[in-house]
C-alpha cells in the first residue's frame, strides 16, 4: 500500500527522497479597482503599503523600490541597510520582476524570482504575484512555502487596499 501511494505521488520512484525539497512556488491573484498604470506606479510606493512586521528595521517607511532594471528593493535605516531584491524586468503597466531572497531566505543563499504581472480587466487590473524560490534541498525549502505564501498574499492584499483606498489596512 505504501509503495502504491509513493508511486502515485512520485511516478517511477518509491523513495521519500525523490520528492524534491529544493524550492517552491507561491502565487496569488487579485482584482484591483484601478488601471494597470496606477497599480504599477503604486508598486514603487512600497513604503506606503508593505507591512512593517516584514521589514528588518521595523518600519516600511525605510523601504524603496526603484521601478527600472537594476533598481533596488532596499531598506535603509540609521543603523543598517539591506538589499532585498534587484529589479530585472520593468514594463510599466505590465510587469515588474525582481530577483532576490526575501527576509530569512536571504541567509539560506537561495535564488528567488518575484513577479508582479498586471493585466487590464474591465475597469480594473488583475494583478498576479508569483514568487519562485530554489536552492539547496538540505534547507527543506518546500516546508517554507506556507509561511512565505501567507506573507506574500498579505502584501498583495495590502497593495490592493492601498491602491483602492489610499490606506493598506
DSSP file (Angstrom, degrees, kcal/mol; ACC not computed):
  #  RESIDUE AA STRUCTURE BP1 BP2  ACC     N-H-->O    O-->H-N    N-H-->O    O-->H-N    TCO  KAPPA ALPHA  PHI   PSI    X-CA   Y-CA   Z-CA
    1    1 A X     >        0   0    0      0, 0.0     4,-2.0     0, 0.0     5,-0.2   0.000 360.0 360.0 360.0 -47.3    0.0    0.0    0.0
    2    2 A X  H  >  +     0   0    0      1,-0.2     4,-2.6     2,-0.2     5,-0.2   0.907 360.0  51.7 -61.1 -42.2    2.7    2.5    0.9
    3    3 A X  H  > S+     0   0    0      1,-0.2     4,-2.6     2,-0.2    -1,-0.2   0.876 107.4  53.1 -63.0 -36.4    4.6    1.8   -2.3
    4    4 A X  H  > S+     0   0    0      2,-0.2     4,-1.8     1,-0.2    -1,-0.2   0.905 110.3  47.3 -64.8 -41.1    1.4    2.4   -4.3
    5    5 A X  H  X S+     0   0    0     -4,-2.0     4,-2.1     2,-0.2    -2,-0.2   0.932 113.6  47.7 -65.2 -46.3    1.0    5.8   -2.6
    6    6 A X  H  X S+     0   0    0     -4,-2.6     4,-3.0     1,-0.2    -2,-0.2   0.893 110.5  52.1 -62.1 -39.5    4.6    6.7   -3.2
    7    7 A X  H  < S+     0   0    0     -4,-2.6    -1,-0.2     1,-0.2    -2,-0.2   0.871 110.2  48.9 -65.3 -35.7    4.4    5.6   -6.8
    8    8 A X  H  < S+     0   0    0     -4,-1.8     3,-0.4    -5,-0.2    -1,-0.2   0.877 116.0  42.7 -70.7 -37.0    1.3    7.8   -7.3
    9    9 A X  H  < S+     0   0    0     -4,-2.1     2,-0.4     1,-0.3    -2,-0.2   0.897 132.4  20.4 -75.7 -41.7    3.0   10.8   -5.7
   10   10 A X  S >< S-     0   0    0     -4,-3.0     3,-2.1     3,-0.3    -1,-0.3  -0.728  86.7-146.4-130.1  81.6    6.3   10.4   -7.5
   11   11 A X  T 3  S+     0   0    0     -3,-0.4    -3,-0.1    -2,-0.4     3,-0.1  -0.165  83.9  18.3 -52.5 136.4    5.9    8.2  -10.6
   12   12 A X  T 3  S+     0   0    0      1,-0.2     2,-0.4    -5,-0.1    -1,-0.3   0.428 114.2  85.1  84.0  -0.9    8.9    6.0  -11.3
   13   13 A X    <   -     0   0    0     -3,-2.1    -3,-0.3    -7,-0.2    -1,-0.2  -0.984  46.1-177.4-134.3 142.8   10.2    6.4   -7.7
   14   14 A X        +     0   0    0     -2,-0.4     2,-0.4    -3,-0.1    -7,-0.1  -0.043  59.4  99.5-124.5  30.1    9.5    4.6   -4.5
   15   15 A X    >   -     0   0    0     -5,-0.2     3,-1.5    -9,-0.1     4,-0.3  -0.950  68.4-140.5-121.9 137.8   11.7    6.7   -2.3
   16   16 A X  G >  S+     0   0    0     -2,-0.4     3,-1.5     1,-0.3    -1,-0.1   0.832 103.7  64.0 -61.2 -32.1   10.7    9.5    0.0
   17   17 A X  G 3  S+     0   0    0      1,-0.3    -1,-0.3    -3,-0.1     4,-0.1   0.672  84.2  76.4 -66.9 -16.6   13.9   11.4   -1.1
   18   18 A X  G <  S+     0   0    0     -3,-1.5     2,-0.8     2,-0.1    -1,-0.3   0.707  74.1  87.0 -70.2 -17.9   12.6   11.5   -4.6
   19   19 A X  S <  S-     0   0    0     -3,-1.5    -9,-0.1    -4,-0.3    -1,-0.0  -0.747  88.3-126.5 -82.2 112.3   10.2   14.3   -3.6
   20   20 A X        -     0   0    0     -2,-0.8     3,-0.1     1,-0.1    -2,-0.1  -0.276  28.3-176.1 -67.6 142.6   12.4   17.5   -4.0
   21   21 A X        +     0   0    0     -4,-0.1   120,-1.6     1,-0.1   121,-0.4  -0.059  56.6 104.9-119.3  28.0   12.8   19.9   -1.2
   22   22 A X  S    S-     0   0    0    118,-0.2   113,-2.5   119,-0.2     2,-0.3   0.220  85.8 -23.6-100.7  16.0   14.8   22.4   -3.2
   23   23 A X  E     -A  134   0A   0    111,-0.3     2,-0.3    -3,-0.1   111,-0.2  -0.981  50.0-140.8 168.4-177.0   12.2   25.1   -3.8
   24   24 A X  E     -A  133   0A   0    109,-2.2   109,-2.7    -2,-0.3     2,-0.4  -0.976  11.2-135.5-163.0 166.5    8.7   26.2   -4.0
   25   25 A X  E     -A  132   0A   0     -2,-0.3     2,-0.4   107,-0.2   107,-0.2  -1.000  16.1-171.7-130.6 129.3    6.3   28.5   -5.9
   26   26 A X  E     -A  131   0A   0    105,-2.1   105,-2.6    -2,-0.4     2,-0.3  -0.948   8.0-179.9-117.4 146.5    3.7   30.7   -4.4
   27   27 A X  E     +A  130   0A   0     -2,-0.4     2,-0.3   103,-0.2   103,-0.2  -0.997   8.2 175.2-144.4 145.6    1.1   32.6   -6.4
   28   28 A X  E     -A  129   0A   0    101,-2.3   101,-3.2    -2,-0.3     2,-0.4  -0.960   8.5-165.3-151.8 133.5   -1.7   35.0   -5.6
   29   29 A X  E     +A  128   0A   0     -2,-0.3     2,-0.3    99,-0.2    99,-0.2  -0.949   9.3 175.8-122.7 142.5   -4.0   36.9   -7.9
   30   30 A X  E     -A  127   0A   0     97,-2.3    97,-2.8    -2,-0.4     2,-0.5  -0.975  29.6-125.3-139.6 154.4   -6.3   39.8   -7.0
   31   31 A X  E     -A  126   0A   0     -2,-0.3     2,-0.4    95,-0.2    95,-0.2  -0.891  29.2-164.0 -96.8 128.3   -8.6   42.2   -8.9
   32   32 A X  E     -A  125   0A   0     93,-3.2    93,-2.6    -2,-0.5     2,-2.2  -0.956  22.5-130.0-119.2 132.3   -7.7   45.8   -8.2
   33   33 A X  S    S+     0   0    0     -2,-0.4     2,-0.3    91,-0.2    91,-0.1  -0.367  80.4  72.5 -79.5  61.3  -10.1   48.7   -9.0
   34   34 A X  S    S-     0   0    0     -2,-2.2    -2,-0.2    91,-0.1   130,-0.1  -0.967  88.6 -83.4-162.8 163.0   -7.6   50.8  -10.9
   35   35 A X     >  -     0   0    0     -2,-0.3     4,-2.4     1,-0.1     3,-0.2  -0.277  41.5-110.2 -70.1 158.5   -5.8   50.8  -14.2
   36   36 A X  H  > S+     0   0    0     88,-0.3     4,-2.7     1,-0.2    57,-0.4   0.859 119.4  55.3 -56.4 -36.0   -2.6   48.8  -14.7
   37   37 A X  H  > S+     0   0    0      2,-0.2     4,-2.2     1,-0.2    -1,-0.2   0.895 108.6  46.9 -65.8 -38.6   -0.6   52.0  -14.9
   38   38 A X  H  > S+     0   0    0     -3,-0.2     4,-1.9     2,-0.2    -2,-0.2   0.914 114.0  47.5 -67.6 -43.0   -1.9   53.2  -11.5
   39   39 A X  H  X S+     0   0    0     -4,-2.4     4,-1.5     2,-0.2    -2,-0.2   0.923 111.3  51.2 -64.1 -44.1   -1.2   49.8   -9.9
   40   40 A X  H  X S+     0   0    0     -4,-2.7     4,-0.9     1,-0.2     3,-0.4   0.926 109.6  49.5 -59.1 -46.1    2.3   49.7  -11.4
   41   41 A X  H >< S+     0   0    0     -4,-2.2     3,-0.6     1,-0.2     4,-0.3   0.874 106.8  56.9 -61.3 -36.9    3.1   53.2  -10.0
   42   42 A X  H >< S+     0   0    0     -4,-1.9     3,-1.6     1,-0.2    -1,-0.2   0.824  94.7  65.7 -65.6 -31.1    1.8   52.0   -6.6
   43   43 A X  H >< S+     0   0    0     -4,-1.5     3,-0.6    -3,-0.4    -1,-0.2   0.887  97.6  55.8 -55.9 -37.8    4.3   49.2   -6.6
   44   44 A X  T << S+     0   0    0     -4,-0.9    21,-0.6    -3,-0.6     3,-0.3   0.597  94.8  67.5 -72.2 -11.1    7.0   51.8   -6.4
   45   45 A X  T X>  +     0   0    0     -3,-1.6     3,-2.7    -4,-0.3     4,-0.6  -0.245  61.1 144.8 -99.1  43.5    5.4   53.3   -3.3
   46   46 A X  H X>  +     0   0    0     -3,-0.6     4,-2.4     1,-0.3     3,-0.6   0.755  61.4  66.6 -56.8 -28.6    6.3   50.2   -1.3
   47   47 A X  H 34 S+     0   0    0     16,-0.3    -1,-0.3    -3,-0.3    -2,-0.1   0.661 101.7  50.2 -67.0 -14.7    7.0   52.3    1.8
   48   48 A X  H <4 S+     0   0    0     -3,-2.7   120,-0.4    -6,-0.2    -1,-0.2   0.661 123.1  23.4 -97.4 -19.7    3.2   53.1    1.9
   49   49 A X  H << S+     0   0    0     -4,-0.6    -2,-0.2    -3,-0.6    -3,-0.1   0.643  91.2 100.4-123.5 -20.4    1.8   49.5    1.5
   50   50 A X  S  < S-     0   0    0     -4,-2.4     2,-0.3    -5,-0.2    10,-0.2  -0.388  79.6-105.3 -68.4 148.1    4.3   47.0    2.7
   51   51 A X    >   -     0   0    0      1,-0.1     3,-1.9     3,-0.1     7,-0.1  -0.589  15.2-139.9 -79.2 129.5    3.8   45.6    6.3
   52   52 A X  G >  S+     0   0    0     -2,-0.3     3,-1.1     1,-0.3     6,-0.3   0.837 100.6  65.8 -53.5 -35.5    6.1   47.0    9.0
   53   53 A X  G 3  S+     0   0    0      1,-0.3    -1,-0.3     4,-0.1     6,-0.1   0.692  97.0  56.1 -64.3 -18.0    6.3   43.5   10.5
   54   54 A X  G <  S+     0   0    0     -3,-1.9     2,-0.3    97,-0.1    -1,-0.3  -0.240  91.3  89.4-112.6  44.2    8.0   42.2    7.4
   55   55 A X  S <  S-     0   0    0     -3,-1.1     5,-0.1     1,-0.1    20,-0.0  -0.895  74.3-130.8-128.4 161.6   11.0   44.6    7.4
   56   56 A X  S    S+     0   0    0     -2,-0.3    -1,-0.1     1,-0.2     4,-0.1   0.794 108.9  45.3 -80.5 -30.2   14.4   44.3    9.1
   57   57 A X  S    S-     0   0    0      2,-0.2    -1,-0.2    -3,-0.0     3,-0.1   0.639 110.2-116.7 -89.1 -14.7   14.1   47.8   10.6
   58   58 A X  S    S+     0   0    0     -6,-0.3     2,-0.4    -7,-0.1    -6,-0.1   0.486  88.9  85.8  90.2   3.6   10.6   47.5   11.8
   59   59 A X    >   -     0   0    0      1,-0.1     3,-1.7    -8,-0.1    -2,-0.2  -0.945  59.9-158.2-143.1 119.3    9.3   50.3    9.6
   60   60 A X  G >  S+     0   0    0     -2,-0.4     3,-2.3     1,-0.3   -10,-0.1   0.707  89.5  80.2 -64.6 -19.2    8.2   50.0    6.0
   61   61 A X  G 3  S+     0   0    0      1,-0.3    -1,-0.3   -13,-0.1   -14,-0.1   0.697  85.2  61.8 -60.4 -17.3    8.9   53.8    5.7
   62   62 A X  G <  S+     0   0    0     -3,-1.7    14,-2.2   -15,-0.1    -1,-0.3   0.430  87.2  98.8 -88.5   0.2   12.6   52.7    5.3
   63   63 A X  E <   -B   75   0A   0     -3,-2.3     2,-0.3    12,-0.2   -16,-0.3  -0.628  46.9-179.7 -90.9 146.5   11.8   50.7    2.0
   64   64 A X  E     -B   74   0A   0     10,-2.4    10,-1.6    -2,-0.3     2,-0.3  -0.978  10.1-167.7-136.8 152.1   12.3   51.9   -1.5
   65   65 A X  E     -B   73   0A   0    -21,-0.6     2,-0.7    -2,-0.3     8,-0.2  -0.881  10.2-154.9-143.2 108.9   11.7   50.2   -4.8
   66   66 A X        -     0   0    0      6,-1.4     2,-2.1    -2,-0.3    21,-0.2  -0.755  14.6-142.5 -87.1 115.0   13.1   51.8   -8.0
   67   67 A X        +     0   0    0     -2,-0.7     2,-0.3   -26,-0.1    25,-0.1  -0.309  67.7  83.5 -82.4  56.5   10.9   50.7  -10.9
   68   68 A X  S >  S-     0   0    0     -2,-2.1     3,-3.1    23,-0.1    19,-0.3  -0.986  92.7 -77.6-150.0 155.0   13.6   50.2  -13.5
   69   69 A X  T 3  S+     0   0    0     -2,-0.3    19,-0.2     1,-0.3     3,-0.1  -0.279 123.0  23.5 -53.7 132.4   16.0   47.4  -14.5
   70   70 A X  T 3  S+     0   0    0     17,-3.1    -1,-0.3     1,-0.3    18,-0.1   0.262  94.9 138.2  89.9 -10.5   18.9   47.5  -12.0
   71   71 A X    <   -     0   0    0     -3,-3.1    16,-3.2    -5,-0.2     2,-0.4  -0.225  47.8-125.2 -66.8 158.7   16.6   49.2   -9.4
   72   72 A X  E     - C   0  86A   0     14,-0.2    -6,-1.4    -3,-0.1     2,-1.0  -0.875  13.3-152.3-113.4 135.9   16.8   48.1   -5.8
   73   73 A X  E     +BC  65  85A   0     12,-2.9    11,-2.4    -2,-0.4    12,-1.3  -0.883  51.2 163.7 -93.7  96.1   14.1   47.0   -3.4
   74   74 A X  E     -BC  64  83A   0    -10,-1.6   -10,-2.4    -2,-1.0     2,-0.4  -0.774  38.3-151.6-122.2 159.1   16.2   48.3   -0.5
   75   75 A X  E     +BC  63  82A   0      7,-2.6     7,-2.6    -2,-0.3     2,-0.4  -0.995  17.8 179.7-131.6 125.3   15.7   49.1    3.1
   76   76 A X  E     + C   0  81A   0    -14,-2.2     2,-0.3    -2,-0.4     5,-0.2  -0.992   8.2 157.7-130.8 132.2   17.9   51.8    4.8
   77   77 A X  E >   - C   0  80A   0      3,-2.8     3,-1.8    -2,-0.4    -2,-0.0  -0.898  55.9 -84.3-143.8 173.0   17.8   53.0    8.4
   78   78 A X  T 3  S+     0   0    0     -2,-0.3     3,-0.0     1,-0.3    -1,-0.0   0.818 124.4  33.8 -51.9 -40.4   20.2   54.7   10.8
   79   79 A X  T 3  S-     0   0    0      1,-0.1     2,-0.3   -22,-0.0    -1,-0.3   0.257 126.2 -13.0-105.3  13.8   22.0   51.6   11.9
   80   80 A X  E <   -C   77   0A   0     -3,-1.8    -3,-2.8     2,-0.0     2,-0.3  -0.995  49.7-135.3 176.2-178.7   21.9   49.5    8.7
   81   81 A X  E     -C   76   0A   0     -2,-0.3     2,-0.3    -5,-0.2    -5,-0.2  -0.980   9.8-162.6-159.2 155.4   20.7   48.6    5.3
   82   82 A X  E     -C   75   0A   0     -7,-2.6    -7,-2.6    -2,-0.3     2,-0.8  -0.998  16.3-145.7-143.3 135.6   19.5   45.6    3.3
   83   83 A X  E     +C   74   0A   0     -2,-0.3    -9,-0.2    -9,-0.2     3,-0.1  -0.920  22.0 177.5 -96.1 110.3   19.1   44.9   -0.4
   84   84 A X  E     -     0   0A   0    -11,-2.4     2,-0.3    -2,-0.8    17,-0.2   0.883  61.7 -16.9 -80.5 -40.9   16.1   42.7   -0.5
   85   85 A X  E     -C   73   0A   0    -12,-1.3   -12,-2.9    15,-0.2     2,-0.4  -0.983  56.5-127.7-161.2 162.6   15.9   42.3   -4.3
   86   86 A X  E     -CD  72  99A   0     13,-2.6    13,-2.7    -2,-0.3     2,-0.3  -0.967  29.2-117.8-120.7 134.2   17.0   43.7   -7.6
   87   87 A X  E     + D   0  98A   0    -16,-3.2   -17,-3.1    -2,-0.4    11,-0.3  -0.558  35.4 168.6 -71.4 126.8   14.7   44.7  -10.5
   88   88 A X  E     +     0   0A   0      9,-2.8     2,-0.3    -2,-0.3    10,-0.2   0.550  67.7  27.9-114.5 -15.8   15.5   42.6  -13.6
   89   89 A X  E     + D   0  97A   0      8,-1.6     8,-2.7   -21,-0.1     2,-0.4  -0.956  59.1 176.6-149.0 129.2   12.4   43.5  -15.7
   90   90 A X  E     + D   0  96A   0     -2,-0.3     2,-0.5     6,-0.2     6,-0.2  -0.924   8.9 162.4-137.3 109.4   10.3   46.6  -15.7
   91   91 A X  E >>  - D   0  95A   0      4,-3.2     3,-2.8    -2,-0.4     4,-2.3  -0.863  41.2-126.1-126.6  94.3    7.5   47.1  -18.2
   92   92 A X  T 34 S+     0   0    0     -2,-0.5   -55,-0.1     1,-0.3   -56,-0.1  -0.061  91.1   7.1 -47.0 132.3    5.2   49.9  -16.9
   93   93 A X  T 34 S+     0   0    0    -57,-0.4    -1,-0.3   -56,-0.2   -56,-0.1   0.423 133.9  52.1  76.8  -1.0    1.6   48.8  -16.6
   94   94 A X  T <4 S-     0   0    0     -3,-2.8    24,-3.5     1,-0.3     2,-0.3   0.676 107.6  -0.2-129.0 -52.4    2.5   45.2  -17.5
   95   95 A X  E  <  -DE  91 117A   0     -4,-2.3    -4,-3.2    22,-0.2     2,-0.4  -0.995  36.0-175.5-155.0 138.2    5.3   43.5  -15.4
   96   96 A X  E     -DE  90 116A   0     20,-1.9    20,-2.8    -2,-0.3     2,-0.4  -0.976  18.3-177.9-132.0 123.1    7.7   44.1  -12.6
   97   97 A X  E     -DE  89 115A   0     -8,-2.7    -9,-2.8    -2,-0.4    -8,-1.6  -0.978   1.7-177.2-126.2 133.9   10.2   41.3  -11.9
   98   98 A X  E     -DE  87 114A   0     16,-3.0    16,-2.9    -2,-0.4     2,-0.5  -0.923  16.5-145.1-125.0 150.3   12.7   41.2   -9.1
   99   99 A X  E     +DE  86 113A   0    -13,-2.7   -13,-2.6    -2,-0.3     2,-0.3  -0.974  47.9 100.8-114.1 130.0   15.4   38.7   -8.2
  100  100 A X        -     0   0    0     12,-2.2     2,-0.7    -2,-0.5   -15,-0.2  -0.860  66.6-104.4 168.1 159.7   16.2   38.2   -4.5
  101  101 A X        -     0   0    0     -2,-0.3     5,-0.2   -17,-0.2     2,-0.2  -0.908  43.2-145.3-103.2 110.4   15.8   36.1   -1.4
  102  102 A X    >   -     0   0    0     -2,-0.7     3,-2.0     3,-0.1     4,-0.2  -0.458  50.2 -29.0 -82.0 147.5   13.3   38.0    0.9
  103  103 A X  G >  S-     0   0    0      1,-0.3     3,-1.7     2,-0.2     4,-0.3  -0.170 131.2  -1.6  55.9-134.3   13.5   38.0    4.7
  104  104 A X  G >  S+     0   0    0      1,-0.3     3,-0.5     2,-0.2     4,-0.5   0.619 121.3  76.2 -68.1 -11.3   15.0   35.0    6.3
  105  105 A X  G X >S+     0   0    0     -3,-2.0     3,-1.0     1,-0.2     5,-0.9   0.784  80.4  72.5 -67.1 -25.2   15.5   33.3    2.9
  106  106 A X  G X 5S+     0   0    0     -3,-1.7     3,-1.4     1,-0.3    -1,-0.2   0.890  92.5  53.4 -58.1 -41.1   18.5   35.6    2.3
  107  107 A X  G < 5S+     0   0    0     -3,-0.5    -1,-0.3    -4,-0.3    -2,-0.2   0.734 100.4  62.6 -66.7 -22.3   20.6   33.7    4.9
  108  108 A X  G < 5S-     0   0    0     -3,-1.0    28,-0.3    -4,-0.5    -1,-0.3   0.488 103.7-128.6 -83.5  -2.4   19.9   30.5    3.0
  109  109 A X  T < 5 +     0   0    0     -3,-1.4     2,-0.2    -4,-0.3    27,-0.2   0.904  54.1 154.1  55.7  45.9   21.6   31.7   -0.2
  110  110 A X      < -     0   0    0     -5,-0.9     2,-0.5    25,-0.1    25,-0.2  -0.487  45.4-117.0 -95.7 170.1   18.6   30.8   -2.3
  111  111 A X  E     - F   0 134A   0     23,-3.1    23,-2.5    -2,-0.2     2,-0.4  -0.927  32.5-175.3-107.3 133.2   17.5   32.2   -5.6
  112  112 A X  E     - F   0 133A   0     -2,-0.5   -12,-2.2    21,-0.2     2,-0.5  -0.992  15.2-165.8-132.3 138.9   14.2   33.9   -5.7
  113  113 A X  E     -EF  99 132A   0     19,-2.5    19,-2.4    -2,-0.4     2,-0.6  -0.967   9.9-170.3-124.2 113.8   12.2   35.4   -8.6
  114  114 A X  E     -EF  98 131A   0    -16,-2.9   -16,-3.0    -2,-0.5     2,-0.4  -0.913   8.0-174.7-108.6 119.0    9.3   37.7   -7.6
  115  115 A X  E     -EF  97 130A   0     15,-3.1    15,-2.1    -2,-0.6     2,-0.5  -0.934  19.1-166.7-120.1 138.1    7.0   38.8  -10.4
  116  116 A X  E     -EF  96 129A   0    -20,-2.8   -20,-1.9    -2,-0.4     2,-0.5  -0.953  17.1-170.0-116.3 105.6    4.0   41.2  -10.4
  117  117 A X  E     -EF  95 128A   0     11,-2.8    11,-2.6    -2,-0.5     2,-0.4  -0.847   3.2-161.3-100.1 132.8    2.1   40.7  -13.7
  118  118 A X  E     + F   0 127A   0    -24,-3.5     2,-0.4    -2,-0.5     9,-0.2  -0.937  11.3 177.0-118.3 134.6   -0.6   43.2  -14.5
  119  119 A X  E     - F   0 126A   0      7,-1.7     7,-3.2    -2,-0.4     2,-0.1  -0.989  32.6-118.1-138.6 127.4   -3.4   42.7  -16.9
  120  120 A X  E     + F   0 125A   0     -2,-0.4     2,-0.3     5,-0.2     5,-0.3  -0.410  35.7 177.2 -61.2 133.6   -6.3   45.1  -17.7
  121  121 A X  E >   - F   0 124A   0      3,-2.4     3,-2.2    -2,-0.1     2,-0.2  -0.882  56.5 -51.0-144.6 108.0   -9.5   43.5  -16.8
  122  122 A X  T 3  S-     0   0    0     -2,-0.3    -1,-0.1     1,-0.3     0, 0.0  -0.456 120.7 -22.6  61.7-130.8  -12.7   45.5  -17.2
  123  123 A X  T 3  S+     0   0    0     -2,-0.2    -1,-0.3    -3,-0.1     2,-0.1   0.375 136.0  43.6 -89.9   4.2  -12.2   48.9  -15.5
  124  124 A X  E <  S- F   0 121A   0     -3,-2.2    -3,-2.4   -91,-0.1     2,-0.4  -0.328  83.8 -92.4-128.0-152.7   -9.5   47.5  -13.3
  125  125 A X  E     -AF  32 120A   0    -93,-2.6   -93,-3.2    -5,-0.3     2,-0.7  -0.993  13.4-142.1-136.7 136.8   -6.4   45.3  -13.2
  126  126 A X  E     -AF  31 119A   0     -7,-3.2    -7,-1.7    -2,-0.4     2,-0.5  -0.909  25.0-164.5 -94.7 117.8   -5.8   41.7  -12.5
  127  127 A X  E     -AF  30 118A   0    -97,-2.8   -97,-2.3    -2,-0.7     2,-0.5  -0.912   5.1-170.7-104.9 125.6   -2.5   41.5  -10.5
  128  128 A X  E     -AF  29 117A   0    -11,-2.6   -11,-2.8    -2,-0.5     2,-0.5  -0.968   3.0-164.3-119.2 119.0   -0.8   38.2  -10.3
  129  129 A X  E     +AF  28 116A   0   -101,-3.2  -101,-2.3    -2,-0.5     2,-0.4  -0.851   8.9 179.5 -98.2 133.7    2.1   37.8   -7.9
  130  130 A X  E     -AF  27 115A   0    -15,-2.1   -15,-3.1    -2,-0.5     2,-0.4  -0.999   8.1-172.0-130.5 140.0    4.4   34.8   -8.3
  131  131 A X  E     -AF  26 114A   0   -105,-2.6  -105,-2.1    -2,-0.4     2,-0.5  -0.942   4.5-170.7-133.0 111.4    7.5   34.0   -6.1
  132  132 A X  E     -AF  25 113A   0    -19,-2.4   -19,-2.5    -2,-0.4     2,-0.4  -0.890   6.5-176.6-103.9 127.2    9.7   31.2   -7.2
  133  133 A X  E     +AF  24 112A   0   -109,-2.7  -109,-2.2    -2,-0.5     2,-0.3  -0.983   6.1 168.5-126.8 133.9   12.4   30.1   -4.8
  134  134 A X  E     +AF  23 111A   0    -23,-2.5   -23,-3.1    -2,-0.4     2,-0.3  -0.988  15.1 112.8-143.3 154.6   15.0   27.4   -5.3
  135  135 A X        -     0   0    0   -113,-2.5     2,-0.2    -2,-0.3   -25,-0.1  -0.944  63.1  -5.0 176.6-157.6   18.2   26.4   -3.6
  136  136 A X    >   -     0   0    0    -28,-0.3     3,-1.8    -2,-0.3     5,-0.4  -0.402  51.5-142.5 -64.1 124.6   19.9   23.6   -1.6
  137  137 A X  G >  S+     0   0    0      1,-0.3     3,-1.6    -2,-0.2    -1,-0.2   0.689  94.6  75.8 -64.8 -17.8   17.5   20.8   -0.8
  138  138 A X  G 3  S+     0   0    0      1,-0.3    -1,-0.3     2,-0.1  -116,-0.1   0.717  86.7  62.9 -65.8 -18.8   19.1   20.4    2.6
  139  139 A X  G <  S-     0   0    0     -3,-1.8    -1,-0.3  -118,-0.1    -2,-0.2   0.598 102.9-132.8 -80.7 -10.5   17.3   23.6    3.7
  140  140 A X    X   +     0   0    0     -3,-1.6     3,-2.1    -4,-0.2     4,-0.3   0.931  35.7 175.3  60.1  46.4   13.9   21.9    3.2
  141  141 A X  G >   +     0   0    0   -120,-1.6     3,-2.0    -5,-0.4     4,-0.5   0.797  69.0  69.5 -57.6 -30.5   12.6   24.9    1.2
  142  142 A X  G >  S+     0   0    0   -121,-0.4     3,-0.7     1,-0.3     4,-0.3   0.781  92.3  59.8 -59.4 -25.5    9.3   23.1    0.5
  143  143 A X  G <  S+     0   0    0     -3,-2.1     4,-0.3     1,-0.2    -1,-0.3   0.625  99.8  57.2 -77.6 -12.3    8.4   23.4    4.2
  144  144 A X  G <> S+     0   0    0     -3,-2.0     4,-2.5    -4,-0.3     5,-0.3   0.532  78.7  92.5 -93.3  -8.1    8.6   27.2    3.9
  145  145 A X  H <> S+     0   0    0     -3,-0.7     4,-2.8    -4,-0.5     5,-0.2   0.886  83.4  51.6 -55.3 -44.2    6.0   27.5    1.2
  146  146 A X  H  > S+     0   0    0     -4,-0.3     4,-2.2    -3,-0.2    -1,-0.2   0.938 113.8  40.4 -62.0 -50.1    3.1   28.0    3.5
  147  147 A X  H  > S+     0   0    0     -4,-0.3     4,-2.1     2,-0.2    -1,-0.2   0.912 118.3  46.8 -69.2 -41.4    4.6   30.8    5.6
  148  148 A X  H  X S+     0   0    0     -4,-2.5     4,-2.6     1,-0.2     5,-0.2   0.915 112.0  52.1 -64.9 -41.8    6.1   32.6    2.7
  149  149 A X  H  X S+     0   0    0     -4,-2.8     4,-2.5    -5,-0.3    -2,-0.2   0.897 108.9  50.2 -60.1 -41.2    2.9   32.2    0.7
  150  150 A X  H  X S+     0   0    0     -4,-2.2     4,-2.2    -5,-0.2    -1,-0.2   0.908 111.6  47.8 -64.3 -42.5    0.9   33.8    3.6
  151  151 A X  H  X S+     0   0    0     -4,-2.1     4,-1.9     2,-0.2    -2,-0.2   0.931 113.7  46.6 -64.3 -45.4    3.3   36.7    3.9
  152  152 A X  H  X S+     0   0    0     -4,-2.6     4,-2.1     1,-0.2    -2,-0.2   0.893 111.2  51.7 -67.2 -38.7    3.2   37.4    0.1
  153  153 A X  H  X S+     0   0    0     -4,-2.5     4,-2.3    -5,-0.2    -1,-0.2   0.920 109.2  50.9 -61.5 -43.5   -0.6   37.1    0.0
  154  154 A X  H  X S+     0   0    0     -4,-2.2     4,-2.0     1,-0.2    -1,-0.2   0.879 108.7  51.8 -62.3 -37.8   -0.9   39.6    2.8
  155  155 A X  H  X S+     0   0    0     -4,-1.9     4,-2.4     2,-0.2    -1,-0.2   0.912 109.4  49.2 -66.3 -41.6    1.4   42.0    1.0
  156  156 A X  H  X S+     0   0    0     -4,-2.1     4,-2.5     1,-0.2    -2,-0.2   0.905 110.8  50.2 -64.1 -41.0   -0.7   41.8   -2.2
  157  157 A X  H  X S+     0   0    0     -4,-2.3     4,-2.3     2,-0.2    -1,-0.2   0.881 110.1  50.6 -64.8 -37.5   -3.9   42.4   -0.2
  158  158 A X  H  X S+     0   0    0     -4,-2.0     4,-2.5     2,-0.2    -2,-0.2   0.902 109.7  50.6 -65.7 -41.0   -2.3   45.4    1.4
  159  159 A X  H  X S+     0   0    0     -4,-2.4     4,-2.8     2,-0.2     5,-0.2   0.933 109.5  51.2 -60.7 -46.3   -1.3   46.8   -2.1
  160  160 A X  H  X S+     0   0    0     -4,-2.5     4,-2.4     1,-0.2     5,-0.2   0.935 112.3  45.5 -56.2 -49.7   -4.8   46.3   -3.3
  161  161 A X  H  X>S+     0   0    0     -4,-2.3     4,-2.6     7,-0.2     6,-0.8   0.898 111.9  52.4 -63.3 -40.4   -6.2   48.2   -0.3
  162  162 A X  H  X5S+     0   0    0     -4,-2.5     4,-2.1     4,-0.2    -2,-0.2   0.937 111.9  45.2 -60.6 -47.2   -3.6   50.9   -0.7
  163  163 A X  H  <5S+     0   0    0     -4,-2.8    -2,-0.2     1,-0.2    -1,-0.2   0.913 120.4  39.8 -63.6 -42.2   -4.5   51.4   -4.4
  164  164 A X  H  <5S+     0   0    0     -4,-2.4    -2,-0.2    -5,-0.2    -1,-0.2   0.767 135.5  13.8 -82.0 -26.0   -8.2   51.4   -3.8
  165  165 A X  H  <5S-     0   0    0     -4,-2.6    -3,-0.2     2,-0.2    -2,-0.2   0.552  93.7-114.6-127.1 -13.7   -8.4   53.4   -0.6
  166  166 A X  S  <<S+     0   0    0     -4,-2.1     2,-0.4    -5,-0.6    -4,-0.2   0.393  93.5  84.6  87.2  -3.9   -5.0   55.1    0.0
  167  167 A X        -     0   0    0     -6,-0.8    -2,-0.2     1,-0.1    -1,-0.2  -0.997  68.8-147.5-132.9 136.6   -4.5   53.0    3.1
  168  168 A X              0   0    0   -120,-0.4    -7,-0.2    -2,-0.4    -6,-0.2   0.568 360.0 360.0 -80.2  -7.0   -3.1   49.5    3.2
  169  169 A X              0   0    0     -8,-0.1    -1,-0.2    -7,-0.1   -11,-0.1   0.419 360.0 360.0-113.8 360.0   -5.2   48.3    6.2
